[in-house]
Amino acid sequence: MTLPNFKNSSLLRRALTHRSFINEHPEEPEDNERLEFLGDAVLDFVTGSFLYNRYPEMHEGHLTRLRAALVRTEQLAAFARELGVGELMRLGKGEEDAGGRHRLPLLCGTFEAIIGAYFLDADVEAVRQFVEPLFGPAAERIQREELDVDPKSLFQEWAQSELSLTPRYRTVSATGPDHQREFTVEVSLGDEVYGLGLGRNKQLAAQAAAREALKKAGMLQ
C-alpha cells in the first residue's frame, strides 16, 4: 500500500513534519502535532465503525478490546512502516541521528497526523476507504493471536483467584542501541518463574512474559 493522493500537498507535508524539524527550521509554519490530535479522534471513529459493521455479532466488550488493539501505538506504528512513513518523516538532525525514523511513538504519531490531514483534505469516507484495507488483516491477526487480551490483567486475576498470589515482574536484561533496545522481563509467582518475555520496551516485554505465564497456567494456547 501507499499513502493516499492529497489535493493539498502542504497538508501531507505538515503531517510528516516533526517538531524537531521545526526547531531547526523556524521558517516552517507548523509541525504535525495538531494534525496528530485530529487524526487520533478520526481513527477512533473510523475504527469503531469498521468493527461494528465487520463483526455484527460481536459483543461490546470484545469490540472495545479489539478497537484498543487496532489503535495502540505498536499497531499504528506497524501501519506506518507498511506505508514507508519512516523514510518520509521530516526530522531534525538530532532526532534523525537518535534513530527517530524507527521509534514507535514517532511512527504512530505521524500516522495519526496523516489521517488527520487526509480527513481535512478529503472527508471521513475517503479516510475509511484508505484505512480499512489495513484494518482487515490486522483485526484478523489480533484475534487469531489473541492480542486483544490484556495478559497482565488476566494473569493477575488468575493468580490471585487460584493461588492467592500477586505476580512480580523483573527486568532481566536490556540490550541493543538506544533506538533499538530489547528488554527481557520475567514474571514470577512466589519463587517460581512463570514466564519470560521480550519487547522493545519494558511494558511490551512484561506483556509478553504474562502471555507466556498464561500459557503455562493453561489459560491460553
Residue frames as a rotation matrix with the C-alpha (Angstrom) as fourth column:
MET 1
0.572 0.821 0.000 0.00
0.821 -0.572 0.000 0.00
0.000 0.000 -1.000 0.00
THR 2
-0.584 -0.698 0.414 0.97
0.686 -0.697 -0.208 3.61
0.434 0.163 0.886 -0.46
LEU 3
-0.682 0.313 -0.661 -0.11
0.317 -0.688 -0.653 6.90
-0.659 -0.655 0.370 1.03
PRO 4
0.327 0.870 0.369 -3.29
0.810 -0.058 -0.583 8.45
-0.486 0.490 -0.724 -0.42
ASN 5
-0.462 -0.392 0.796 -3.12
0.782 -0.603 0.156 11.19
0.418 0.695 0.585 -3.03
PHE 6
-0.152 0.335 -0.930 -3.61
0.705 -0.623 -0.339 14.62
-0.693 -0.707 -0.141 -1.49
LYS 7
0.570 0.377 0.730 -5.22
0.761 -0.577 -0.297 17.51
0.309 0.725 -0.616 -3.31
ASN 8
0.834 -0.309 0.457 -3.42
-0.411 -0.901 0.140 19.87
0.369 -0.304 -0.878 -0.93
SER 9
0.406 -0.746 -0.528 0.16
0.396 0.665 -0.633 18.63
0.823 0.047 0.565 -0.73
SER 10
-0.350 -0.545 0.761 1.01
-0.434 -0.626 -0.648 21.13
0.830 -0.558 -0.018 2.02
LEU 11
0.535 0.595 0.600 -1.26
-0.824 0.210 0.526 19.18
0.187 -0.776 0.602 4.39
LEU 12
0.911 -0.272 -0.310 0.72
0.263 0.962 -0.069 16.00
0.317 -0.018 0.948 3.81
ARG 13
-0.002 -0.959 0.282 3.95
0.200 -0.277 -0.940 17.94
0.980 0.055 0.192 4.18
ARG 14
-0.105 0.021 0.994 2.80
-0.828 -0.556 -0.076 19.23
0.551 -0.831 0.076 7.55
ALA 15
0.857 0.494 0.145 1.66
-0.495 0.715 0.494 15.77
0.141 -0.495 0.858 8.64
LEU 16
0.694 -0.657 -0.295 5.19
0.515 0.739 -0.434 14.49
0.504 0.149 0.851 8.04
THR 17
-0.010 -0.721 0.693 6.87
-0.079 -0.690 -0.719 17.34
0.997 -0.061 -0.050 9.94
HIS 18
0.322 0.006 -0.947 8.06
0.864 0.407 0.297 16.53
0.387 -0.914 0.126 13.46
ARG 19
0.990 0.130 -0.053 8.61
0.140 -0.877 0.460 19.32
0.013 -0.463 -0.886 15.94
SER 20
0.296 -0.951 -0.089 12.36
0.442 0.054 0.895 18.61
-0.847 -0.304 0.437 15.92
PHE 21
-0.197 -0.305 0.932 12.41
0.979 -0.121 0.167 19.74
0.061 0.945 0.322 12.28
ILE 22
0.685 0.524 0.506 10.62
0.475 -0.848 0.236 22.98
0.553 0.079 -0.830 13.18
ASN 23
0.812 -0.413 -0.412 13.19
0.273 -0.355 0.894 23.66
-0.515 -0.839 -0.176 15.91
GLU 24
-0.226 -0.965 0.135 15.93
0.525 -0.004 0.851 23.62
-0.821 0.264 0.507 13.26
HIS 25
-0.770 0.065 0.635 13.85
0.582 -0.337 0.740 25.28
0.262 0.939 0.222 10.51
PRO 26
-0.547 0.568 -0.615 11.85
0.436 -0.434 -0.789 28.09
-0.715 -0.699 -0.010 12.17
GLU 27
-0.794 0.267 -0.546 10.70
-0.565 -0.653 0.504 29.29
-0.222 0.709 0.669 8.75
GLU 28
-0.775 0.550 -0.312 8.36
0.287 0.745 0.602 26.29
0.564 0.377 -0.735 8.60
PRO 29
-0.307 0.715 0.627 4.83
-0.531 -0.676 0.511 27.27
0.790 -0.176 0.588 9.65
GLU 30
0.313 0.575 0.756 3.76
-0.949 0.225 0.222 24.34
-0.043 -0.787 0.615 11.86
ASP 31
-0.855 -0.515 0.064 4.62
-0.516 0.857 -0.001 20.82
-0.054 -0.034 -0.998 12.99
ASN 32
-0.546 0.621 -0.563 2.23
-0.203 0.554 0.807 17.85
0.813 0.555 -0.176 12.88
GLU 33
-0.985 0.061 -0.160 1.02
0.171 0.388 -0.906 17.79
0.006 -0.920 -0.393 16.49
ARG 34
-0.449 0.883 -0.136 -2.39
-0.653 -0.428 -0.625 19.41
-0.610 -0.192 0.769 15.87
LEU 35
-0.014 0.408 -0.913 -2.99
-0.895 0.402 0.193 17.05
0.446 0.820 0.359 12.95
GLU 36
-0.787 -0.311 -0.533 -1.99
-0.053 0.895 -0.443 14.14
0.615 -0.320 -0.721 15.20
PHE 37
-0.841 0.531 0.105 -4.67
-0.198 -0.120 -0.973 15.23
-0.504 -0.839 0.206 17.70
LEU 38
-0.035 0.862 -0.505 -7.29
-0.942 -0.198 -0.272 15.34
-0.335 0.466 0.819 14.95
GLY 39
-0.228 -0.119 -0.966 -6.19
-0.697 0.713 0.076 12.05
0.680 0.691 -0.246 13.43
ASP 40
-0.992 -0.126 0.001 -6.45
-0.084 0.648 -0.757 10.28
0.095 -0.751 -0.654 16.77
ALA 41
-0.432 0.901 0.049 -10.12
-0.427 -0.156 -0.891 11.28
-0.794 -0.405 0.452 17.01
VAL 42
0.128 0.462 -0.878 -10.86
-0.992 0.059 -0.113 10.36
-0.001 0.885 0.466 13.40
LEU 43
-0.603 -0.443 -0.664 -9.21
-0.479 0.866 -0.144 6.96
0.639 0.231 -0.734 13.84
ASP 44
-0.899 0.321 0.299 -11.28
-0.156 0.403 -0.902 6.19
-0.410 -0.857 -0.312 16.93
PHE 45
0.008 0.972 -0.235 -14.48
-0.676 -0.167 -0.717 6.84
-0.736 0.165 0.656 15.00
VAL 46
0.150 0.027 -0.988 -13.45
-0.947 0.291 -0.135 5.04
0.284 0.956 0.070 11.80
THR 47
-0.825 -0.502 -0.260 -12.14
-0.394 0.841 -0.371 2.04
0.404 -0.204 -0.892 13.73
GLY 48
-0.684 0.641 0.348 -15.33
-0.240 0.252 -0.937 1.76
-0.689 -0.725 -0.019 15.77
SER 49
0.251 0.800 -0.545 -17.46
-0.824 -0.119 -0.554 1.97
-0.507 0.589 0.629 12.63
PHE 50
-0.207 -0.430 -0.879 -15.32
-0.843 0.535 -0.063 -0.62
0.497 0.728 -0.473 10.84
LEU 51
-0.974 -0.225 0.006 -15.54
-0.191 0.812 -0.551 -3.14
0.119 -0.538 -0.835 13.68
TYR 52
-0.403 0.902 0.157 -19.27
-0.446 -0.044 -0.894 -2.57
-0.799 -0.430 0.420 14.24
ASN 53
0.404 0.594 -0.696 -20.03
-0.880 0.045 -0.473 -3.38
-0.250 0.804 0.540 10.60
ARG 54
-0.256 -0.599 -0.759 -17.48
-0.771 0.600 -0.213 -6.16
0.583 0.531 -0.615 10.12
TYR 55
-0.888 -0.090 -0.451 -18.44
0.178 0.837 -0.517 -8.13
0.424 -0.539 -0.728 13.25
PRO 56
-0.288 0.865 0.412 -22.23
-0.514 -0.502 0.695 -7.73
0.808 -0.012 0.589 13.66
GLU 57
0.596 0.552 -0.583 -22.47
0.131 0.650 0.749 -10.47
0.792 -0.522 0.315 16.32
MET 58
-0.361 -0.847 -0.391 -19.54
0.599 0.111 -0.793 -9.34
0.715 -0.520 0.467 18.46
HIS 59
0.588 0.624 -0.515 -20.47
0.787 -0.295 0.541 -8.00
0.185 -0.724 -0.665 21.91
GLU 60
0.903 -0.088 0.420 -19.50
-0.060 -0.995 -0.078 -4.54
0.425 0.046 -0.904 23.11
GLY 61
0.730 -0.651 0.206 -16.70
-0.309 -0.045 0.950 -5.61
-0.610 -0.757 -0.234 25.43
HIS 62
0.205 -0.645 0.736 -14.91
0.696 0.625 0.353 -7.56
-0.688 0.440 0.577 22.70
LEU 63
0.614 0.064 0.787 -15.38
0.689 -0.531 -0.494 -4.69
0.386 0.845 -0.370 20.23
THR 64
0.953 -0.240 0.182 -13.82
-0.297 -0.855 0.425 -2.29
0.054 -0.459 -0.887 22.74
ARG 65
0.437 -0.832 0.342 -10.77
-0.024 0.370 0.929 -4.53
-0.899 -0.415 0.142 23.28
LEU 66
0.217 -0.322 0.922 -10.32
0.906 0.418 -0.067 -5.06
-0.363 0.850 0.382 19.56
ARG 67
0.830 0.092 0.551 -10.55
0.338 -0.868 -0.365 -1.34
0.444 0.489 -0.751 18.83
ALA 68
0.825 -0.557 0.095 -7.95
-0.415 -0.482 0.772 -0.62
-0.384 -0.676 -0.629 21.53
ALA 69
0.227 -0.764 0.604 -5.63
0.363 0.642 0.675 -3.21
-0.904 0.066 0.423 19.98
LEU 70
0.419 -0.006 0.908 -6.05
0.908 -0.010 -0.419 -1.73
0.011 1.000 0.002 16.49
VAL 71
0.732 -0.066 0.678 -5.20
0.139 -0.960 -0.243 1.84
0.667 0.272 -0.694 17.54
ARG 72
0.824 -0.511 -0.244 -2.45
0.260 -0.042 0.965 1.16
-0.503 -0.858 0.098 20.08
THR 73
0.461 -0.705 -0.539 0.98
-0.656 -0.680 0.328 2.65
-0.598 0.202 -0.776 19.43
GLU 74
-0.446 -0.734 0.512 2.61
-0.210 0.642 0.738 -0.56
-0.870 0.222 -0.440 18.23
GLN 75
0.004 0.528 0.849 -0.12
0.757 0.553 -0.348 -1.33
-0.653 0.644 -0.398 15.69
LEU 76
0.919 0.328 -0.217 -0.30
0.137 -0.783 -0.607 2.19
-0.369 0.528 -0.765 14.26
ALA 77
0.161 -0.942 -0.296 3.49
-0.693 -0.321 0.645 2.23
-0.703 0.101 -0.704 14.01
ALA 78
-0.428 -0.253 0.868 3.26
0.284 0.874 0.395 -1.07
-0.858 0.415 -0.302 12.09
PHE 79
0.607 0.681 0.410 0.82
0.662 -0.148 -0.735 0.56
-0.440 0.717 -0.541 9.66
ALA 80
0.774 -0.360 -0.520 3.25
-0.418 -0.908 0.006 3.45
-0.475 0.213 -0.854 9.26
ARG 81
-0.296 -0.927 0.232 6.11
-0.416 0.344 0.842 1.08
-0.860 0.153 -0.487 8.47
GLU 82
-0.085 0.356 0.931 3.93
0.662 0.718 -0.214 -0.76
-0.744 0.598 -0.297 5.95
LEU 83
0.847 0.495 0.192 3.34
0.489 -0.584 -0.648 2.57
-0.209 0.643 -0.737 4.18
GLY 84
0.055 -0.930 0.365 7.02
0.918 -0.097 -0.385 3.60
0.393 0.356 0.848 4.27
VAL 85
0.876 0.389 0.285 6.29
0.262 -0.880 0.397 6.58
0.405 -0.273 -0.873 6.51
GLY 86
0.636 -0.666 -0.389 9.61
0.493 -0.037 0.869 6.35
-0.593 -0.745 0.305 8.36
GLU 87
-0.302 -0.807 0.507 11.57
0.913 -0.092 0.396 7.32
-0.273 0.583 0.765 5.26
LEU 88
-0.038 0.399 0.916 9.27
0.698 -0.645 0.310 10.28
0.715 0.651 -0.254 4.58
MET 89
0.698 0.366 -0.616 9.22
0.713 -0.431 0.553 11.90
-0.063 -0.825 -0.561 8.02
ARG 90
0.295 -0.566 0.770 10.82
0.132 -0.774 -0.620 15.34
0.946 0.284 -0.154 8.27
LEU 91
0.774 -0.099 -0.625 13.04
0.629 0.225 0.744 15.19
0.067 -0.969 0.237 11.34
GLY 92
0.791 -0.599 0.128 15.63
-0.612 -0.777 0.147 17.42
0.012 -0.194 -0.981 12.91
LYS 93
0.135 -0.827 -0.546 19.22
-0.535 0.403 -0.743 16.22
0.834 0.393 -0.387 12.70
GLY 94
-0.609 -0.375 0.699 19.35
-0.790 0.215 -0.574 15.31
0.065 -0.902 -0.428 16.38
GLU 95
0.231 0.795 0.560 16.20
-0.699 0.536 -0.473 13.20
-0.677 -0.282 0.680 16.15
GLU 96
0.756 -0.023 -0.654 17.43
-0.569 0.469 -0.675 11.63
0.322 0.883 0.341 12.93
ASP 97
-0.232 -0.955 -0.183 20.77
-0.621 0.290 -0.728 10.68
0.749 -0.055 -0.661 14.50
ALA 98
-0.578 0.070 0.813 18.94
-0.765 0.301 -0.569 9.20
-0.284 -0.951 -0.120 17.52
GLY 99
-0.983 0.160 0.091 17.08
0.182 0.922 0.342 6.76
-0.029 0.353 -0.935 15.29
GLY 100
-0.575 0.798 -0.179 13.81
-0.437 -0.485 -0.757 8.68
-0.691 -0.357 0.628 15.16
ARG 101
-0.321 0.460 -0.827 12.72
-0.914 0.076 0.397 7.05
0.246 0.884 0.397 11.91
HIS 102
-0.495 0.086 -0.864 12.41
0.009 0.996 0.094 3.75
0.869 0.039 -0.494 13.78
ARG 103
-0.992 0.092 0.090 10.87
-0.098 -0.089 -0.991 4.99
-0.083 -0.992 0.097 17.02
LEU 104
-0.573 0.819 0.019 7.38
0.803 0.557 0.213 3.64
0.165 0.137 -0.977 17.61
PRO 105
-0.006 0.645 -0.764 5.89
0.640 -0.585 -0.499 6.85
-0.769 -0.492 -0.409 19.13
LEU 106
-0.487 -0.230 -0.843 7.10
-0.374 -0.817 0.439 8.93
-0.789 0.529 0.312 16.17
LEU 107
-0.987 0.150 -0.052 5.80
0.025 0.468 0.883 6.45
0.157 0.871 -0.466 13.60
CYS 108
-0.371 0.898 -0.235 2.47
0.924 0.332 -0.191 6.19
-0.093 -0.288 -0.953 15.41
GLY 109
-0.061 0.333 -0.941 2.10
0.344 -0.878 -0.333 9.97
-0.937 -0.344 -0.061 15.80
THR 110
-0.748 -0.272 -0.605 2.96
-0.428 -0.498 0.754 10.61
-0.507 0.823 0.256 12.16
PHE 111
-0.852 0.515 0.097 0.43
0.460 0.647 0.608 8.01
0.251 0.563 -0.788 11.01
GLU 112
-0.065 0.850 -0.523 -2.24
0.891 -0.187 -0.414 9.73
-0.450 -0.493 -0.745 13.12
ALA 113
-0.263 -0.096 -0.960 -1.22
-0.079 -0.990 0.120 13.10
-0.962 0.107 0.252 11.64
ILE 114
-0.987 -0.090 -0.136 -1.54
-0.145 0.104 0.984 11.72
-0.074 0.991 -0.115 8.11
ILE 115
-0.478 0.878 -0.017 -5.06
0.867 0.475 0.149 10.53
0.139 0.056 -0.989 8.93
GLY 116
0.055 0.478 -0.876 -5.94
0.583 -0.728 -0.361 13.96
-0.811 -0.491 -0.318 10.32
ALA 117
-0.586 -0.368 -0.722 -4.52
-0.308 -0.723 0.618 15.65
-0.750 0.584 0.310 7.23
TYR 118
-0.971 0.225 0.078 -6.36
0.176 0.458 0.871 13.33
0.161 0.860 -0.485 4.85
PHE 119
-0.196 0.931 -0.308 -9.62
0.938 0.087 -0.335 13.94
-0.285 -0.355 -0.891 6.70
LEU 120
0.044 0.162 -0.986 -9.16
0.096 -0.983 -0.157 17.68
-0.994 -0.088 -0.059 6.10
ASP 121
-0.766 -0.453 -0.456 -8.05
-0.392 -0.232 0.890 17.14
-0.509 0.861 0.000 2.50
ALA 122
-0.803 0.516 -0.299 -10.91
-0.008 0.493 0.870 14.79
0.596 0.701 -0.392 1.59
ASP 123
0.093 0.825 0.557 -13.55
-0.870 -0.204 0.448 13.52
0.484 -0.526 0.699 4.04
VAL 124
-0.121 -0.125 0.985 -14.21
-0.828 0.559 -0.031 10.74
-0.547 -0.819 -0.171 6.51
GLU 125
0.852 0.462 0.247 -15.37
-0.240 0.764 -0.599 8.37
-0.465 0.451 0.762 3.76
ALA 126
0.635 -0.703 -0.318 -12.02
-0.414 0.037 -0.909 8.73
0.652 0.710 -0.268 1.98
VAL 127
-0.255 -0.702 0.664 -10.24
-0.957 0.084 -0.279 8.01
0.140 -0.707 -0.693 5.25
ARG 128
0.336 0.473 0.814 -12.40
-0.603 0.772 -0.201 4.92
-0.724 -0.423 0.544 5.74
GLN 129
0.989 0.064 -0.135 -11.54
-0.148 0.551 -0.821 3.59
0.021 0.832 0.555 2.27
PHE 130
0.276 -0.961 -0.033 -7.85
-0.635 -0.157 -0.756 4.19
0.721 0.230 -0.654 2.92
VAL 131
-0.383 -0.532 0.756 -7.58
-0.923 0.176 -0.343 2.52
0.049 -0.829 -0.558 6.35
GLU 132
0.544 0.693 0.473 -9.95
-0.745 0.658 -0.106 -0.44
-0.385 -0.295 0.875 6.04
PRO 133
0.747 -0.339 -0.571 -7.54
-0.188 0.717 -0.672 -2.48
0.637 0.609 0.472 3.86
LEU 134
-0.418 -0.882 0.219 -5.05
-0.462 -0.001 -0.887 -2.03
0.782 -0.472 -0.406 6.70
PHE 135
-0.246 0.399 0.883 -7.54
-0.966 -0.023 -0.259 -2.80
-0.083 -0.917 0.391 9.44
GLY 136
0.655 0.669 -0.352 -8.90
-0.708 0.706 0.026 -6.04
0.265 0.232 0.936 7.97
PRO 137
0.315 -0.591 -0.743 -5.76
0.091 0.798 -0.596 -8.21
0.945 0.120 0.305 8.10
ALA 138
-0.666 -0.599 0.445 -4.66
-0.340 -0.286 -0.896 -6.62
0.664 -0.747 -0.013 11.38
ALA 139
-0.029 0.746 0.665 -8.00
-0.999 -0.046 0.008 -7.34
0.037 -0.664 0.747 13.08
GLU 140
0.788 0.301 -0.537 -7.87
-0.365 0.931 -0.013 -10.97
0.496 0.206 0.844 11.96
ARG 141
-0.075 -0.910 -0.408 -4.31
0.144 0.395 -0.907 -11.39
0.987 -0.127 0.101 13.23
ILE 142
-0.576 -0.098 0.811 -5.12
-0.688 -0.477 -0.547 -9.72
0.441 -0.873 0.208 16.55
GLN 143
0.420 0.814 0.400 -7.96
-0.907 0.386 0.167 -12.17
-0.018 -0.433 0.901 17.13
ARG 144
0.700 -0.189 -0.688 -6.02
-0.133 0.913 -0.386 -15.19
0.701 0.362 0.614 15.88
GLU 145
-0.280 -0.914 -0.292 -3.08
0.326 0.196 -0.925 -14.43
0.903 -0.354 0.243 18.20
GLU 146
0.483 0.609 -0.629 -5.38
0.803 -0.022 0.596 -13.13
0.349 -0.793 -0.499 20.99
LEU 147
-0.596 -0.788 0.158 -3.55
0.694 -0.603 -0.393 -9.80
0.405 -0.124 0.906 21.00
ASP 148
-0.133 0.620 0.773 -6.69
-0.211 -0.780 0.589 -8.02
0.968 -0.084 0.235 22.19
VAL 149
0.716 0.284 -0.637 -6.36
0.504 0.422 0.754 -9.78
0.483 -0.861 0.159 25.55
ASP 150
0.396 -0.595 0.699 -4.58
-0.713 -0.679 -0.174 -7.84
0.578 -0.430 -0.693 28.32
PRO 151
0.248 -0.275 -0.929 -2.32
0.193 0.954 -0.231 -10.65
0.949 -0.122 0.290 29.53
LYS 152
-0.793 -0.590 0.152 -1.08
-0.017 -0.227 -0.974 -8.84
0.609 -0.775 0.170 32.63
SER 153
-0.382 0.732 0.565 -4.56
-0.918 -0.369 -0.143 -8.21
0.104 -0.573 0.813 33.99
LEU 154
0.543 0.632 -0.553 -5.75
-0.605 0.751 0.264 -11.71
0.582 0.191 0.790 33.08
PHE 155
-0.075 -0.653 -0.753 -2.74
0.241 0.721 -0.649 -13.38
0.968 -0.230 0.104 34.69
GLN 156
-0.861 -0.219 0.460 -3.11
-0.340 -0.427 -0.838 -11.31
0.380 -0.877 0.293 37.85
GLU 157
0.063 0.963 0.263 -6.79
-0.980 0.009 0.200 -12.26
0.190 -0.271 0.944 38.12
TRP 158
0.563 0.117 -0.818 -5.92
-0.202 0.979 0.001 -15.95
0.802 0.165 0.575 37.69
ALA 159
-0.412 -0.846 -0.340 -3.00
0.192 0.284 -0.939 -15.87
0.891 -0.452 0.045 40.13
GLN 160
-0.773 0.129 0.621 -4.97
-0.591 -0.503 -0.631 -14.13
0.231 -0.854 0.465 42.86
SER 161
0.260 0.959 0.113 -8.09
-0.953 0.235 0.191 -16.29
0.157 -0.157 0.975 42.50
GLU 162
0.700 0.020 -0.714 -6.30
-0.174 0.974 -0.143 -19.64
0.693 0.224 0.685 42.10
LEU 163
0.093 -0.811 -0.577 -3.13
0.672 0.479 -0.565 -19.21
0.734 -0.335 0.590 44.19
SER 164
0.906 0.286 -0.311 -3.76
0.422 -0.633 0.649 -16.08
-0.012 -0.719 -0.695 46.28
LEU 165
-0.071 -0.977 -0.202 -0.50
0.749 -0.186 0.636 -14.67
-0.659 -0.106 0.745 44.89
THR 166
0.821 0.241 -0.517 0.34
-0.090 -0.841 -0.533 -11.44
-0.564 0.484 -0.669 43.09
PRO 167
0.668 -0.596 0.445 2.64
0.724 0.384 -0.573 -11.66
0.170 0.705 0.688 40.04
ARG 168
0.512 -0.623 -0.591 6.04
-0.002 -0.689 0.725 -9.97
-0.859 -0.370 -0.354 40.32
TYR 169
0.916 -0.186 0.355 7.80
0.365 0.025 -0.931 -8.61
0.164 0.982 0.091 37.22
ARG 170
0.443 -0.848 -0.292 11.57
0.056 -0.299 0.952 -8.18
-0.895 -0.438 -0.085 36.97
THR 171
0.854 -0.254 -0.453 13.68
-0.514 -0.293 -0.806 -6.79
0.072 0.922 -0.381 34.12
VAL 172
0.770 -0.560 0.306 16.30
0.404 0.799 0.447 -9.43
-0.494 -0.220 0.841 33.40
SER 173
-0.369 -0.919 0.136 18.26
0.694 -0.176 0.698 -7.61
-0.618 0.352 0.703 30.71
ALA 174
0.787 0.466 -0.404 18.28
0.048 -0.700 -0.713 -4.70
-0.615 0.542 -0.573 28.26
THR 175
-0.192 -0.881 0.432 20.37
0.568 0.259 0.781 -4.97
-0.800 0.395 0.451 25.11
GLY 176
0.126 0.166 0.978 20.98
0.985 -0.138 -0.104 -3.08
0.118 0.976 -0.181 21.87
PRO 177
-0.851 -0.424 0.311 21.47
0.426 -0.902 -0.065 0.61
0.308 0.077 0.948 20.98
ASP 178
-0.813 0.510 -0.282 19.11
-0.031 -0.521 -0.853 3.22
-0.582 -0.684 0.440 22.42
HIS 179
-0.330 0.726 -0.604 16.87
-0.909 -0.417 -0.005 3.34
-0.255 0.547 0.797 19.34
GLN 180
0.131 0.369 -0.920 16.64
-0.583 0.779 0.229 -0.46
0.801 0.507 0.318 19.08
ARG 181
-0.603 -0.341 0.721 16.58
-0.798 0.256 -0.546 -1.62
0.001 -0.904 -0.427 22.70
GLU 182
0.059 0.622 -0.781 15.30
-0.263 0.764 0.589 -5.07
0.963 0.170 0.208 23.53
PHE 183
-0.317 -0.069 0.946 14.18
-0.940 -0.113 -0.323 -5.83
0.129 -0.991 -0.029 27.06
THR 184
-0.364 0.216 -0.906 13.77
0.088 0.976 0.197 -9.20
0.927 -0.008 -0.374 28.72
VAL 185
-0.338 0.378 0.862 11.28
-0.907 -0.374 -0.192 -9.37
0.250 -0.847 0.469 31.60
GLU 186
-0.721 0.156 -0.675 10.33
0.198 0.980 0.016 -12.35
0.664 -0.122 -0.737 33.76
VAL 187
0.008 0.777 0.629 7.17
-0.813 -0.361 0.457 -12.81
0.582 -0.515 0.629 35.81
SER 188
-0.802 -0.359 -0.478 7.13
0.003 0.797 -0.604 -14.91
0.598 -0.486 -0.637 38.98
LEU 189
0.485 0.832 0.270 4.63
-0.465 -0.016 0.885 -16.26
0.741 -0.555 0.379 41.45
GLY 190
0.941 -0.270 0.203 6.35
-0.094 0.369 0.925 -16.82
-0.325 -0.890 0.322 44.74
ASP 191
0.043 -0.998 0.041 9.72
-0.396 0.020 0.918 -18.42
-0.917 -0.056 -0.394 43.93
GLU 192
-0.117 -0.024 0.993 8.62
0.654 0.751 0.095 -19.85
-0.748 0.660 -0.072 40.57
VAL 193
-0.689 -0.145 -0.710 9.22
-0.412 -0.728 0.548 -18.11
-0.597 0.670 0.442 37.25
TYR 194
0.089 0.848 0.522 6.06
0.254 0.487 -0.836 -18.48
-0.963 0.207 -0.172 35.17
GLY 195
0.761 0.235 0.605 7.03
0.632 -0.054 -0.773 -16.59
-0.149 0.971 -0.189 32.02
LEU 196
-0.278 -0.866 -0.415 9.79
0.432 -0.499 0.751 -14.77
-0.858 0.030 0.513 30.15
GLY 197
0.665 0.617 0.420 9.10
0.667 -0.237 -0.707 -12.09
-0.337 0.750 -0.569 27.55
LEU 198
-0.564 -0.822 0.076 10.96
0.735 -0.458 0.500 -9.89
-0.377 0.338 0.862 25.07
GLY 199
0.579 0.780 0.236 9.93
0.804 -0.500 -0.322 -6.43
-0.133 0.376 -0.917 23.87
ARG 200
0.007 -0.564 0.826 11.07
0.628 -0.640 -0.442 -3.04
0.778 0.522 0.349 22.58
ASN 201
-0.284 -0.114 0.952 10.22
-0.617 -0.739 -0.272 -1.56
0.734 -0.664 0.140 25.97
LYS 202
-0.960 -0.179 0.215 9.63
-0.278 0.536 -0.797 -2.90
0.028 -0.825 -0.564 29.45
GLN 203
-0.218 0.960 0.175 5.86
-0.739 -0.046 -0.672 -2.74
-0.637 -0.276 0.720 29.15
LEU 204
0.403 0.349 -0.846 5.79
-0.868 0.439 -0.232 -4.84
0.290 0.828 0.480 25.97
ALA 205
-0.524 -0.676 -0.517 8.26
-0.417 0.734 -0.536 -7.31
0.742 -0.065 -0.667 27.47
ALA 206
-0.841 0.270 0.468 6.10
-0.420 0.218 -0.881 -7.64
-0.340 -0.938 -0.070 30.60
GLN 207
0.213 0.957 -0.198 3.00
-0.885 0.104 -0.453 -8.27
-0.413 0.272 0.869 28.49
ALA 208
0.173 -0.229 -0.958 4.89
-0.697 0.659 -0.283 -10.97
0.696 0.716 -0.046 26.57
ALA 209
-0.861 -0.509 0.001 6.00
-0.331 0.558 -0.761 -12.55
0.386 -0.656 -0.649 29.85
ALA 210
-0.469 0.774 0.426 2.42
-0.626 0.049 -0.778 -12.54
-0.623 -0.632 0.461 31.14
ARG 211
0.381 0.599 -0.704 1.24
-0.922 0.308 -0.237 -14.17
0.075 0.739 0.669 27.91
GLU 212
-0.314 -0.571 -0.758 3.77
-0.420 0.800 -0.429 -16.98
0.851 0.184 -0.491 28.37
ALA 213
-0.931 -0.014 0.364 2.65
-0.356 0.247 -0.901 -17.34
-0.078 -0.969 -0.235 32.00
LEU 214
-0.006 0.999 0.035 -0.98
-0.875 0.011 -0.484 -17.68
-0.485 -0.033 0.874 30.89
LYS 215
0.251 0.012 -0.968 0.05
-0.717 0.674 -0.177 -20.48
0.650 0.738 0.178 28.52
LYS 216
-0.754 -0.597 -0.275 1.80
-0.231 0.633 -0.739 -22.26
0.615 -0.493 -0.615 31.39
ALA 217
-0.770 0.523 0.364 -1.32
-0.435 -0.014 -0.900 -21.82
-0.466 -0.852 0.238 33.51
GLY 218
-0.744 0.475 0.470 -3.45
0.623 0.747 0.231 -23.30
-0.241 0.465 -0.852 30.72
MET 219
0.013 0.766 -0.642 -5.35
0.277 -0.620 -0.734 -20.05
-0.961 -0.169 -0.221 30.16
LEU 220
0.450 0.061 -0.891 -4.09
-0.776 -0.466 -0.424 -19.51
-0.442 0.882 -0.162 26.60
GLN 221
0.841 -0.167 0.514 -2.99
0.344 0.899 -0.270 -21.88
-0.417 0.404 0.814 23.87
